[in-house]
């Protein structure tokens, strides 16, 4: 489905507010773009994105066609313990993809 | 070509500007979110609750070469404590085919009510961010941007 790049700082101090960056490779076809025959290319977008930290909700987004191709999100999380950040996103066909990243807290 | 009298030139100009504005009204495309559509989408998000101005900052470069991938940063003034935090931030636009852009939800571990993303804009227009606070109140901020090459340019 889609490849994603996740950027989490390698080592962080406890209590720091850490910036997480996610770039997902996806065309985000809006459904408003005509093909050469005058019909529209069918809509195919990621409709949701979520990030959890050891199972606890951090950030999520409901997406519309106005989000650019290859959606990029940058948001913050409070580093409380060494753990796993889980990123998941769902497309129009209800296929969900999951990627994880480790966060190491000193 | 015959020489214009000044008065004739002026009247011709008046006619031309009149025709141009009439053409603008006539061409205004149907497949776009109108101002009221954006208002309606905002009302659907707030469920009719009143919205306070201020405290929400939308950061987008004011002059954009392309509307296809526009960096947008939204930040809301909030201590982000369990008692007082931002629950959701929704982004709306005036002239895209759909008025919604994205709705972001923050958890107690977010730390800051801040998000950076990239959006599509089909025209020079207003972008509005509405934040839902934990006390049930709403706040908004907006920015007006100029797009020289719209995201939907390949459509026409």
Interface residues (C-beta under 8 A of the other chain):
Chain A: X17 X18 X30 X32 X33 X34 X53 X56 X57 X58 X59 X60 X61 X62 X63 X64 X65 X66 X67 X68 X69 X71 X72 X73 X74 X75 X76 X77 X78 X80
Chain B: X31 X68 X69 X70 X91 X93 X96 X97 X98 X100 X101 X102 X103 X104 X105 X106 X107 X108 X109 X110 X111 X112 X114 X115 X116 X117 X118 X119 X120 X121 X152 X154 X155
